[in-house]
Amino acid sequence: MSIRTDTTYSNSSNTNETYYDLTTAIGTSTGEQMNGIMYLYNANDSNEYTYLSAENVQLSHTALLIGNQGSAVFTSNSQVNGIRLYPNTGNIASGTFTLYQIED
């Protein structure tokens, strides 16, 4: 779900994708920012599907504010061995990325 300051909210869904899209209006223009958090479940267990939940807030150079919340499931019993973050166009100019493990 995307909640935007310029229009009404929107819902979207996809099936059989190989990625989870975090951003919708962010790039490398001056003042653009994004903050978010993502949780991965069962990523190291090859006997279970891997689940993801994510939420983020982004601010574009035009002062457009967008909040996103969503989830996904990787429907393959396999172990995840990496995470790749990249924009759908352009580059990530800079950022701080932190990986934590939550113990059971």
N, C-alpha and C positions, 0 to 999 in steps of 0.2 A: 504494500500500500504506500502511495506517495501522497503526502499532504503538502500543498504548495500555497504560497502567498499570492500567486497571480491567477489562480483558478481553483476549481473544486478539486477534491481528492480524486485519486484514480487507483484502481486495482489492476494488476496484471498477473498473468501466470503463463508458464511455459512447461512443456513436457519434453523429456529426452534431451535436455541441454547438457553441455559439457562445462558450463560455467554458471556462476551466480553474479548477476549484475548489481554492483553496489551503487553506482553513480548514475545521475541523469543530467546534470547541468554544471559540471565542474571541469575546469581545465587549468591552464597555467597563467591566466590573466591576473593582473594585479588585484589583490584583495580576495581572491577566491580561496575558500577554505572548506575542509570537511573534517568532521569528527565522528567516530563511530566505534561500535563494539560488535564483535562477532564471536559466537560460541560454536564450537564443533564438538559433536558427540560421537563416540564409537569410532573415531578416526583411526585408531591403532588396533582395532579388533576386526580381523578379516572374516569373522563369522557373523558380523552384523552390518546392516546398512549404516552409512555415515549421514548424520543429520547436522543441519546448520541453522542457526537463528541469528539474525543481524538487525541492527538498527543504526541509522546514521542521520546526521544533519549536515547540510551543505549550503554554502552561501556563494552565489555567483557574483561576477563583477558588476552586474546590473542590480544588485541588492535583492535578487530573487532568493528566497529562503525555501528550502525543500527538506522535509523530514521523511525518511523512508523506514519502513519496518517490514521484515519478511522472513521467510524460512525456505528451506530446500531439503531434499533428501537425495542422496546418491544411491540409486537402486542397484548396486552391485556389491556383493560380499567380497570386499577387497580392502586391503590396508592402504590408507592415505599416506604418502611419503613426502608430501610437499604442498605448499600453498603459494599461489602466484597471484599477485595483485597488479593489475595494469588497467589503464583507461581504455575505453573503446576507441578513442581518437587521441592523438597528441601524446604527451608524456606526463609523468609525475615530476614536478619541478623539485619538490623537497618533501620531507615528511619524517615523522617519528613512528615507527612500527614496533610494537612490543608484543611478545609471545609469552603467555603464562600457561602453566599447567595447574589445573584444579585437581587436587587429590580426592579420592573417594573417602 
